[in-house]
Amino acid sequence: MSMDRIRLLLRIERLRKRLNETNPEDRDELQAISRRLDRLIVQFLRGPGGVTCRANLCGYSMENYGK
């Protein structure tokens, strides 16, 4: 795994931890962190060595995944 992907994973983990530590009543902050986290996860999945399509991301039902 490249250093860039490792750094990206570390950013994802830090942001995930921050999301979990955020006050549940602060909906605006939760939403902002969640959106940033979503973007990082997509960036990771689309990067080198990642996946371009997963069943749940491409609109396929899990019944047909892998067939």
mmCIF file of the N, C-alpha and C atoms, coordinates in Angstrom:
data_MODEL
# 
_entry.id   MODEL 
# 
loop_
_atom_site.group_PDB 
_atom_site.id 
_atom_site.type_symbol 
_atom_site.label_atom_id 
_atom_site.label_alt_id 
_atom_site.label_comp_id 
_atom_site.label_asym_id 
_atom_site.label_entity_id 
_atom_site.label_seq_id 
_atom_site.pdbx_PDB_ins_code 
_atom_site.Cartn_x 
_atom_site.Cartn_y 
_atom_site.Cartn_z 
_atom_site.occupancy 
_atom_site.B_iso_or_equiv 
_atom_site.pdbx_formal_charge 
_atom_site.auth_seq_id 
_atom_site.auth_comp_id 
_atom_site.auth_asym_id 
_atom_site.auth_atom_id 
_atom_site.pdbx_PDB_model_num 
ATOM 1   N N  . MET A 1 1  ? 0.859   -1.174  0.000   1.00 0.00 ? 1  MET A N  1 
ATOM 2   C CA . MET A 1 1  ? 0.000   0.000   0.000   1.00 0.00 ? 1  MET A CA 1 
ATOM 3   C C  . MET A 1 1  ? 0.902   1.234   0.000   1.00 0.00 ? 1  MET A C  1 
ATOM 4   N N  . SER A 1 2  ? 0.561   2.190   -0.835  1.00 0.00 ? 2  SER A N  1 
ATOM 5   C CA . SER A 1 2  ? 1.382   3.395   -0.953  1.00 0.00 ? 2  SER A CA 1 
ATOM 6   C C  . SER A 1 2  ? 1.221   4.290   0.275   1.00 0.00 ? 2  SER A C  1 
ATOM 7   N N  . MET A 1 3  ? 2.181   5.170   0.446   1.00 0.00 ? 3  MET A N  1 
ATOM 8   C CA . MET A 1 3  ? 2.129   6.116   1.570   1.00 0.00 ? 3  MET A CA 1 
ATOM 9   C C  . MET A 1 3  ? 0.911   7.029   1.465   1.00 0.00 ? 3  MET A C  1 
ATOM 10  N N  . ASP A 1 4  ? 0.526   7.394   0.238   1.00 0.00 ? 4  ASP A N  1 
ATOM 11  C CA . ASP A 1 4  ? -0.654  8.246   0.065   1.00 0.00 ? 4  ASP A CA 1 
ATOM 12  C C  . ASP A 1 4  ? -1.912  7.551   0.568   1.00 0.00 ? 4  ASP A C  1 
ATOM 13  N N  . ARG A 1 5  ? -2.034  6.263   0.269   1.00 0.00 ? 5  ARG A N  1 
ATOM 14  C CA . ARG A 1 5  ? -3.214  5.513   0.734   1.00 0.00 ? 5  ARG A CA 1 
ATOM 15  C C  . ARG A 1 5  ? -3.182  5.341   2.247   1.00 0.00 ? 5  ARG A C  1 
ATOM 16  N N  . ILE A 1 6  ? -2.000  5.153   2.801   1.00 0.00 ? 6  ILE A N  1 
ATOM 17  C CA . ILE A 1 6  ? -1.883  5.032   4.253   1.00 0.00 ? 6  ILE A CA 1 
ATOM 18  C C  . ILE A 1 6  ? -2.280  6.350   4.914   1.00 0.00 ? 6  ILE A C  1 
ATOM 19  N N  . ARG A 1 7  ? -1.804  7.458   4.355   1.00 0.00 ? 7  ARG A N  1 
ATOM 20  C CA . ARG A 1 7  ? -2.179  8.776   4.895   1.00 0.00 ? 7  ARG A CA 1 
ATOM 21  C C  . ARG A 1 7  ? -3.685  8.992   4.809   1.00 0.00 ? 7  ARG A C  1 
ATOM 22  N N  . LEU A 1 8  ? -4.262  8.575   3.700   1.00 0.00 ? 8  LEU A N  1 
ATOM 23  C CA . LEU A 1 8  ? -5.706  8.713   3.523   1.00 0.00 ? 8  LEU A CA 1 
ATOM 24  C C  . LEU A 1 8  ? -6.456  7.882   4.560   1.00 0.00 ? 8  LEU A C  1 
ATOM 25  N N  . LEU A 1 9  ? -5.994  6.669   4.807   1.00 0.00 ? 9  LEU A N  1 
ATOM 26  C CA . LEU A 1 9  ? -6.615  5.832   5.837   1.00 0.00 ? 9  LEU A CA 1 
ATOM 27  C C  . LEU A 1 9  ? -6.508  6.480   7.217   1.00 0.00 ? 9  LEU A C  1 
ATOM 28  N N  . LEU A 1 10 ? -5.369  7.082   7.500   1.00 0.00 ? 10 LEU A N  1 
ATOM 29  C CA . LEU A 1 10 ? -5.199  7.763   8.787   1.00 0.00 ? 10 LEU A CA 1 
ATOM 30  C C  . LEU A 1 10 ? -6.146  8.954   8.906   1.00 0.00 ? 10 LEU A C  1 
ATOM 31  N N  . ARG A 1 11 ? -6.314  9.692   7.820   1.00 0.00 ? 11 ARG A N  1 
ATOM 32  C CA . ARG A 1 11 ? -7.264  10.819  7.831   1.00 0.00 ? 11 ARG A CA 1 
ATOM 33  C C  . ARG A 1 11 ? -8.687  10.315  8.062   1.00 0.00 ? 11 ARG A C  1 
ATOM 34  N N  . ILE A 1 12 ? -9.034  9.212   7.399   1.00 0.00 ? 12 ILE A N  1 
ATOM 35  C CA . ILE A 1 12 ? -10.365 8.621   7.582   1.00 0.00 ? 12 ILE A CA 1 
ATOM 36  C C  . ILE A 1 12 ? -10.567 8.220   9.035   1.00 0.00 ? 12 ILE A C  1 
ATOM 37  N N  . GLU A 1 13 ? -9.575  7.573   9.607   1.00 0.00 ? 13 GLU A N  1 
ATOM 38  C CA . GLU A 1 13 ? -9.696  7.111   10.988  1.00 0.00 ? 13 GLU A CA 1 
ATOM 39  C C  . GLU A 1 13 ? -9.810  8.285   11.965  1.00 0.00 ? 13 GLU A C  1 
ATOM 40  N N  . ARG A 1 14 ? -9.013  9.332   11.764  1.00 0.00 ? 14 ARG A N  1 
ATOM 41  C CA . ARG A 1 14 ? -9.095  10.503  12.647  1.00 0.00 ? 14 ARG A CA 1 
ATOM 42  C C  . ARG A 1 14 ? -10.462 11.170  12.543  1.00 0.00 ? 14 ARG A C  1 
ATOM 43  N N  . LEU A 1 15 ? -10.962 11.290  11.320  1.00 0.00 ? 15 LEU A N  1 
ATOM 44  C CA . LEU A 1 15 ? -12.259 11.929  11.126  1.00 0.00 ? 15 LEU A CA 1 
ATOM 45  C C  . LEU A 1 15 ? -13.390 11.065  11.687  1.00 0.00 ? 15 LEU A C  1 
ATOM 46  N N  . ARG A 1 16 ? -13.266 9.749   11.550  1.00 0.00 ? 16 ARG A N  1 
ATOM 47  C CA . ARG A 1 16 ? -14.262 8.838   12.120  1.00 0.00 ? 16 ARG A CA 1 
ATOM 48  C C  . ARG A 1 16 ? -14.299 8.978   13.640  1.00 0.00 ? 16 ARG A C  1 
ATOM 49  N N  . LYS A 1 17 ? -13.123 9.076   14.235  1.00 0.00 ? 17 LYS A N  1 
ATOM 50  C CA . LYS A 1 17 ? -13.045 9.249   15.684  1.00 0.00 ? 17 LYS A CA 1 
ATOM 51  C C  . LYS A 1 17 ? -13.676 10.582  16.098  1.00 0.00 ? 17 LYS A C  1 
ATOM 52  N N  . ARG A 1 18 ? -13.377 11.628  15.336  1.00 0.00 ? 18 ARG A N  1 
ATOM 53  C CA . ARG A 1 18 ? -13.961 12.944  15.634  1.00 0.00 ? 18 ARG A CA 1 
ATOM 54  C C  . ARG A 1 18 ? -15.484 12.903  15.515  1.00 0.00 ? 18 ARG A C  1 
ATOM 55  N N  . LEU A 1 19 ? -15.984 12.211  14.502  1.00 0.00 ? 19 LEU A N  1 
ATOM 56  C CA . LEU A 1 19 ? -17.427 12.074  14.321  1.00 0.00 ? 19 LEU A CA 1 
ATOM 57  C C  . LEU A 1 19 ? -18.052 11.399  15.541  1.00 0.00 ? 19 LEU A C  1 
ATOM 58  N N  . ASN A 1 20 ? -17.416 10.338  16.009  1.00 0.00 ? 20 ASN A N  1 
ATOM 59  C CA . ASN A 1 20 ? -17.941 9.612   17.168  1.00 0.00 ? 20 ASN A CA 1 
ATOM 60  C C  . ASN A 1 20 ? -17.879 10.422  18.454  1.00 0.00 ? 20 ASN A C  1 
ATOM 61  N N  . GLU A 1 21 ? -16.952 11.371  18.532  1.00 0.00 ? 21 GLU A N  1 
ATOM 62  C CA . GLU A 1 21 ? -16.797 12.184  19.737  1.00 0.00 ? 21 GLU A CA 1 
ATOM 63  C C  . GLU A 1 21 ? -17.624 13.472  19.702  1.00 0.00 ? 21 GLU A C  1 
ATOM 64  N N  . THR A 1 22 ? -18.244 13.756  18.577  1.00 0.00 ? 22 THR A N  1 
ATOM 65  C CA . THR A 1 22 ? -19.028 14.981  18.430  1.00 0.00 ? 22 THR A CA 1 
ATOM 66  C C  . THR A 1 22 ? -20.345 14.864  19.184  1.00 0.00 ? 22 THR A C  1 
ATOM 67  N N  . ASN A 1 23 ? -20.747 15.960  19.773  1.00 0.00 ? 23 ASN A N  1 
ATOM 68  C CA . ASN A 1 23 ? -22.010 16.017  20.505  1.00 0.00 ? 23 ASN A CA 1 
ATOM 69  C C  . ASN A 1 23 ? -23.163 15.644  19.562  1.00 0.00 ? 23 ASN A C  1 
ATOM 70  N N  . PRO A 1 24 ? -23.955 14.636  19.908  1.00 0.00 ? 24 PRO A N  1 
ATOM 71  C CA . PRO A 1 24 ? -25.057 14.208  19.037  1.00 0.00 ? 24 PRO A CA 1 
ATOM 72  C C  . PRO A 1 24 ? -26.090 15.302  18.768  1.00 0.00 ? 24 PRO A C  1 
ATOM 73  N N  . GLU A 1 25 ? -26.143 16.291  19.628  1.00 0.00 ? 25 GLU A N  1 
ATOM 74  C CA . GLU A 1 25 ? -27.109 17.375  19.424  1.00 0.00 ? 25 GLU A CA 1 
ATOM 75  C C  . GLU A 1 25 ? -26.617 18.412  18.419  1.00 0.00 ? 25 GLU A C  1 
ATOM 76  N N  . ASP A 1 26 ? -25.336 18.378  18.088  1.00 0.00 ? 26 ASP A N  1 
ATOM 77  C CA . ASP A 1 26 ? -24.767 19.328  17.128  1.00 0.00 ? 26 ASP A CA 1 
ATOM 78  C C  . ASP A 1 26 ? -24.900 18.752  15.720  1.00 0.00 ? 26 ASP A C  1 
ATOM 79  N N  . ARG A 1 27 ? -26.107 18.788  15.212  1.00 0.00 ? 27 ARG A N  1 
ATOM 80  C CA . ARG A 1 27 ? -26.413 18.149  13.931  1.00 0.00 ? 27 ARG A CA 1 
ATOM 81  C C  . ARG A 1 27 ? -25.644 18.750  12.754  1.00 0.00 ? 27 ARG A C  1 
ATOM 82  N N  . ASP A 1 28 ? -25.444 20.055  12.769  1.00 0.00 ? 28 ASP A N  1 
ATOM 83  C CA . ASP A 1 28 ? -24.707 20.687  11.672  1.00 0.00 ? 28 ASP A CA 1 
ATOM 84  C C  . ASP A 1 28 ? -23.266 20.186  11.620  1.00 0.00 ? 28 ASP A C  1 
ATOM 85  N N  . GLU A 1 29 ? -22.629 20.096  12.777  1.00 0.00 ? 29 GLU A N  1 
ATOM 86  C CA . GLU A 1 29 ? -21.252 19.606  12.836  1.00 0.00 ? 29 GLU A CA 1 
ATOM 87  C C  . GLU A 1 29 ? -21.187 18.129  12.442  1.00 0.00 ? 29 GLU A C  1 
ATOM 88  N N  . LEU A 1 30 ? -22.137 17.338  12.918  1.00 0.00 ? 30 LEU A N  1 
ATOM 89  C CA . LEU A 1 30 ? -22.179 15.918  12.552  1.00 0.00 ? 30 LEU A CA 1 
ATOM 90  C C  . LEU A 1 30 ? -22.317 15.746  11.043  1.00 0.00 ? 30 LEU A C  1 
ATOM 91  N N  . GLN A 1 31 ? -23.192 16.539  10.452  1.00 0.00 ? 31 GLN A N  1 
ATOM 92  C CA . GLN A 1 31 ? -23.412 16.432  9.016   1.00 0.00 ? 31 GLN A CA 1 
ATOM 93  C C  . GLN A 1 31 ? -22.164 16.850  8.236   1.00 0.00 ? 31 GLN A C  1 
ATOM 94  N N  . ALA A 1 32 ? -21.512 17.914  8.671   1.00 0.00 ? 32 ALA A N  1 
ATOM 95  C CA . ALA A 1 32 ? -20.308 18.385  7.987   1.00 0.00 ? 32 ALA A CA 1 
ATOM 96  C C  . ALA A 1 32 ? -19.193 17.337  8.063   1.00 0.00 ? 32 ALA A C  1 
ATOM 97  N N  . ILE A 1 33 ? -18.988 16.781  9.238   1.00 0.00 ? 33 ILE A N  1 
ATOM 98  C CA . ILE A 1 33 ? -17.948 15.758  9.399   1.00 0.00 ? 33 ILE A CA 1 
ATOM 99  C C  . ILE A 1 33 ? -18.300 14.521  8.584   1.00 0.00 ? 33 ILE A C  1 
ATOM 100 N N  . SER A 1 34 ? -19.553 14.121  8.623   1.00 0.00 ? 34 SER A N  1 
ATOM 101 C CA . SER A 1 34 ? -19.998 12.941  7.892   1.00 0.00 ? 34 SER A CA 1 
ATOM 102 C C  . SER A 1 34 ? -19.775 13.102  6.389   1.00 0.00 ? 34 SER A C  1 
ATOM 103 N N  . ARG A 1 35 ? -20.054 14.269  5.865   1.00 0.00 ? 35 ARG A N  1 
ATOM 104 C CA . ARG A 1 35 ? -19.845 14.510  4.430   1.00 0.00 ? 35 ARG A CA 1 
ATOM 105 C C  . ARG A 1 35 ? -18.372 14.457  4.066   1.00 0.00 ? 35 ARG A C  1 
ATOM 106 N N  . ARG A 1 36 ? -17.525 15.049  4.919   1.00 0.00 ? 36 ARG A N  1 
ATOM 107 C CA . ARG A 1 36 ? -16.081 14.984  4.665   1.00 0.00 ? 36 ARG A CA 1 
ATOM 108 C C  . ARG A 1 36 ? -15.597 13.540  4.706   1.00 0.00 ? 36 ARG A C  1 
ATOM 109 N N  . LEU A 1 37 ? -16.097 12.796  5.673   1.00 0.00 ? 37 LEU A N  1 
ATOM 110 C CA . LEU A 1 37 ? -15.721 11.391  5.803   1.00 0.00 ? 37 LEU A CA 1 
ATOM 111 C C  . LEU A 1 37 ? -16.169 10.595  4.578   1.00 0.00 ? 37 LEU A C  1 
ATOM 112 N N  . ASP A 1 38 ? -17.371 10.841  4.113   1.00 0.00 ? 38 ASP A N  1 
ATOM 113 C CA . ASP A 1 38 ? -17.870 10.167  2.905   1.00 0.00 ? 38 ASP A CA 1 
ATOM 114 C C  . ASP A 1 38 ? -16.952 10.431  1.712   1.00 0.00 ? 38 ASP A C  1 
ATOM 115 N N  . ARG A 1 39 ? -16.545 11.686  1.541   1.00 0.00 ? 39 ARG A N  1 
ATOM 116 C CA . ARG A 1 39 ? -15.671 12.031  0.413   1.00 0.00 ? 39 ARG A CA 1 
ATOM 117 C C  . ARG A 1 39 ? -14.324 11.313  0.508   1.00 0.00 ? 39 ARG A C  1 
ATOM 118 N N  . LEU A 1 40 ? -13.775 11.244  1.716   1.00 0.00 ? 40 LEU A N  1 
ATOM 119 C CA . LEU A 1 40 ? -12.495 10.553  1.884   1.00 0.00 ? 40 LEU A CA 1 
ATOM 120 C C  . LEU A 1 40 ? -12.624 9.061   1.605   1.00 0.00 ? 40 LEU A C  1 
ATOM 121 N N  . ILE A 1 41 ? -13.715 8.468   2.041   1.00 0.00 ? 41 ILE A N  1 
ATOM 122 C CA . ILE A 1 41 ? -13.924 7.034   1.806   1.00 0.00 ? 41 ILE A CA 1 
ATOM 123 C C  . ILE A 1 41 ? -14.061 6.757   0.312   1.00 0.00 ? 41 ILE A C  1 
ATOM 124 N N  . VAL A 1 42 ? -14.809 7.587   -0.382  1.00 0.00 ? 42 VAL A N  1 
ATOM 125 C CA . VAL A 1 42 ? -14.952 7.418   -1.836  1.00 0.00 ? 42 VAL A CA 1 
ATOM 126 C C  . VAL A 1 42 ? -13.596 7.589   -2.512  1.00 0.00 ? 42 VAL A C  1 
ATOM 127 N N  . GLN A 1 43 ? -12.832 8.584   -2.084  1.00 0.00 ? 43 GLN A N  1 
ATOM 128 C CA . GLN A 1 43 ? -11.494 8.802   -2.637  1.00 0.00 ? 43 GLN A CA 1 
ATOM 129 C C  . GLN A 1 43 ? -10.627 7.564   -2.418  1.00 0.00 ? 43 GLN A C  1 
ATOM 130 N N  . PHE A 1 44 ? -10.707 6.980   -1.244  1.00 0.00 ? 44 PHE A N  1 
ATOM 131 C CA . PHE A 1 44 ? -9.928  5.776   -0.950  1.00 0.00 ? 44 PHE A CA 1 
ATOM 132 C C  . PHE A 1 44 ? -10.368 4.615   -1.836  1.00 0.00 ? 44 PHE A C  1 
ATOM 133 N N  . LEU A 1 45 ? -11.668 4.418   -1.959  1.00 0.00 ? 45 LEU A N  1 
ATOM 134 C CA . LEU A 1 45 ? -12.176 3.295   -2.749  1.00 0.00 ? 45 LEU A CA 1 
ATOM 135 C C  . LEU A 1 45 ? -11.862 3.436   -4.231  1.00 0.00 ? 45 LEU A C  1 
ATOM 136 N N  . ARG A 1 46 ? -11.821 4.652   -4.732  1.00 0.00 ? 46 ARG A N  1 
ATOM 137 C CA . ARG A 1 46 ? -11.556 4.871   -6.152  1.00 0.00 ? 46 ARG A CA 1 
ATOM 138 C C  . ARG A 1 46 ? -10.070 4.946   -6.479  1.00 0.00 ? 46 ARG A C  1 
ATOM 139 N N  . GLY A 1 47 ? -9.240  5.042   -5.473  1.00 0.00 ? 47 GLY A N  1 
ATOM 140 C CA . GLY A 1 47 ? -7.807  5.185   -5.696  1.00 0.00 ? 47 GLY A CA 1 
ATOM 141 C C  . GLY A 1 47 ? -7.156  3.909   -6.187  1.00 0.00 ? 47 GLY A C  1 
ATOM 142 N N  . PRO A 1 48 ? -5.852  3.983   -6.455  1.00 0.00 ? 48 PRO A N  1 
ATOM 143 C CA . PRO A 1 48 ? -5.112  2.801   -6.907  1.00 0.00 ? 48 PRO A CA 1 
ATOM 144 C C  . PRO A 1 48 ? -5.244  1.656   -5.906  1.00 0.00 ? 48 PRO A C  1 
ATOM 145 N N  . GLY A 1 49 ? -5.582  0.509   -6.410  1.00 0.00 ? 49 GLY A N  1 
ATOM 146 C CA . GLY A 1 49 ? -5.751  -0.648  -5.541  1.00 0.00 ? 49 GLY A CA 1 
ATOM 147 C C  . GLY A 1 49 ? -7.117  -0.718  -4.899  1.00 0.00 ? 49 GLY A C  1 
ATOM 148 N N  . GLY A 1 50 ? -7.933  0.301   -5.138  1.00 0.00 ? 50 GLY A N  1 
ATOM 149 C CA . GLY A 1 50 ? -9.281  0.324   -4.587  1.00 0.00 ? 50 GLY A CA 1 
ATOM 150 C C  . GLY A 1 50 ? -10.250 -0.356  -5.530  1.00 0.00 ? 50 GLY A C  1 
ATOM 151 N N  . VAL A 1 51 ? -11.502 -0.143  -5.289  1.00 0.00 ? 51 VAL A N  1 
ATOM 152 C CA . VAL A 1 51 ? -12.530 -0.734  -6.144  1.00 0.00 ? 51 VAL A CA 1 
ATOM 153 C C  . VAL A 1 51 ? -13.220 0.373   -6.916  1.00 0.00 ? 51 VAL A C  1 
ATOM 154 N N  . THR A 1 52 ? -13.715 0.046   -8.071  1.00 0.00 ? 52 THR A N  1 
ATOM 155 C CA . THR A 1 52 ? -14.439 1.041   -8.848  1.00 0.00 ? 52 THR A CA 1 
ATOM 156 C C  . THR A 1 52 ? -15.937 0.886   -8.676  1.00 0.00 ? 52 THR A C  1 
ATOM 157 N N  . CYS A 1 53 ? -16.358 -0.278  -8.226  1.00 0.00 ? 53 CYS A N  1 
ATOM 158 C CA . CYS A 1 53 ? -17.791 -0.499  -8.075  1.00 0.00 ? 53 CYS A CA 1 
ATOM 159 C C  . CYS A 1 53 ? -18.033 -1.563  -7.015  1.00 0.00 ? 53 CYS A C  1 
ATOM 160 N N  . ARG A 1 54 ? -18.866 -1.257  -6.091  1.00 0.00 ? 54 ARG A N  1 
ATOM 161 C CA . ARG A 1 54 ? -19.350 -2.230  -5.111  1.00 0.00 ? 54 ARG A CA 1 
ATOM 162 C C  . ARG A 1 54 ? -20.848 -2.327  -5.316  1.00 0.00 ? 54 ARG A C  1 
ATOM 163 N N  . ALA A 1 55 ? -21.415 -3.434  -4.970  1.00 0.00 ? 55 ALA A N  1 
ATOM 164 C CA . ALA A 1 55 ? -22.843 -3.653  -5.214  1.00 0.00 ? 55 ALA A CA 1 
ATOM 165 C C  . ALA A 1 55 ? -23.689 -2.533  -4.635  1.00 0.00 ? 55 ALA A C  1 
ATOM 166 N N  . ASN A 1 56 ? -23.434 -2.136  -3.407  1.00 0.00 ? 56 ASN A N  1 
ATOM 167 C CA . ASN A 1 56 ? -24.277 -1.129  -2.775  1.00 0.00 ? 56 ASN A CA 1 
ATOM 168 C C  . ASN A 1 56 ? -23.996 0.276   -3.293  1.00 0.00 ? 56 ASN A C  1 
ATOM 169 N N  . LEU A 1 57 ? -22.868 0.508   -3.946  1.00 0.00 ? 57 LEU A N  1 
ATOM 170 C CA . LEU A 1 57 ? -22.561 1.828   -4.484  1.00 0.00 ? 57 LEU A CA 1 
ATOM 171 C C  . LEU A 1 57 ? -23.064 1.999   -5.911  1.00 0.00 ? 57 LEU A C  1 
ATOM 172 N N  . CYS A 1 58 ? -23.341 0.901   -6.597  1.00 0.00 ? 58 CYS A N  1 
ATOM 173 C CA . CYS A 1 58 ? -23.720 0.969   -8.005  1.00 0.00 ? 58 CYS A CA 1 
ATOM 174 C C  . CYS A 1 58 ? -25.184 0.641   -8.245  1.00 0.00 ? 58 CYS A C  1 
ATOM 175 N N  . GLY A 1 59 ? -25.944 0.473   -7.196  1.00 0.00 ? 59 GLY A N  1 
ATOM 176 C CA . GLY A 1 59 ? -27.369 0.251   -7.351  1.00 0.00 ? 59 GLY A CA 1 
ATOM 177 C C  . GLY A 1 59 ? -27.782 -1.191  -7.574  1.00 0.00 ? 59 GLY A C  1 
ATOM 178 N N  . TYR A 1 60 ? -26.865 -2.129  -7.419  1.00 0.00 ? 60 TYR A N  1 
ATOM 179 C CA . TYR A 1 60 ? -27.218 -3.532  -7.573  1.00 0.00 ? 60 TYR A CA 1 
ATOM 180 C C  . TYR A 1 60 ? -27.685 -4.081  -6.237  1.00 0.00 ? 60 TYR A C  1 
ATOM 181 N N  . SER A 1 61 ? -28.571 -5.041  -6.292  1.00 0.00 ? 61 SER A N  1 
ATOM 182 C CA . SER A 1 61 ? -28.969 -5.685  -5.045  1.00 0.00 ? 61 SER A CA 1 
ATOM 183 C C  . SER A 1 61 ? -27.880 -6.668  -4.644  1.00 0.00 ? 61 SER A C  1 
ATOM 184 N N  . MET A 1 62 ? -27.769 -6.940  -3.373  1.00 0.00 ? 62 MET A N  1 
ATOM 185 C CA . MET A 1 62 ? -26.754 -7.863  -2.885  1.00 0.00 ? 62 MET A CA 1 
ATOM 186 C C  . MET A 1 62 ? -27.010 -9.288  -3.380  1.00 0.00 ? 62 MET A C  1 
ATOM 187 N N  . GLU A 1 63 ? -28.235 -9.598  -3.755  1.00 0.00 ? 63 GLU A N  1 
ATOM 188 C CA . GLU A 1 63 ? -28.543 -10.934 -4.276  1.00 0.00 ? 63 GLU A CA 1 
ATOM 189 C C  . GLU A 1 63 ? -27.763 -11.214 -5.554  1.00 0.00 ? 63 GLU A C  1 
ATOM 190 N N  . ASN A 1 64 ? -27.576 -10.181 -6.370  1.00 0.00 ? 64 ASN A N  1 
ATOM 191 C CA . ASN A 1 64 ? -26.914 -10.359 -7.657  1.00 0.00 ? 64 ASN A CA 1 
ATOM 192 C C  . ASN A 1 64 ? -25.418 -10.083 -7.597  1.00 0.00 ? 64 ASN A C  1 
ATOM 193 N N  . TYR A 1 65 ? -24.914 -9.667  -6.453  1.00 0.00 ? 65 TYR A N  1 
ATOM 194 C CA . TYR A 1 65 ? -23.502 -9.332  -6.331  1.00 0.00 ? 65 TYR A CA 1 
ATOM 195 C C  . TYR A 1 65 ? -22.651 -10.581 -6.500  1.00 0.00 ? 65 TYR A C  1 
ATOM 196 N N  . GLY A 1 66 ? -21.695 -10.506 -7.392  1.00 0.00 ? 66 GLY A N  1 
ATOM 197 C CA . GLY A 1 66 ? -20.784 -11.613 -7.618  1.00 0.00 ? 66 GLY A CA 1 
ATOM 198 C C  . GLY A 1 66 ? -21.294 -12.663 -8.587  1.00 0.00 ? 66 GLY A C  1 
ATOM 199 N N  . LYS A 1 67 ? -22.469 -12.462 -9.164  1.00 0.00 ? 67 LYS A N  1 
ATOM 200 C CA . LYS A 1 67 ? -23.001 -13.451 -10.120 1.00 0.00 ? 67 LYS A CA 1 
ATOM 201 C C  . LYS A 1 67 ? -22.619 -13.079 -11.528 1.00 0.00 ? 67 LYS A C  1 
# 
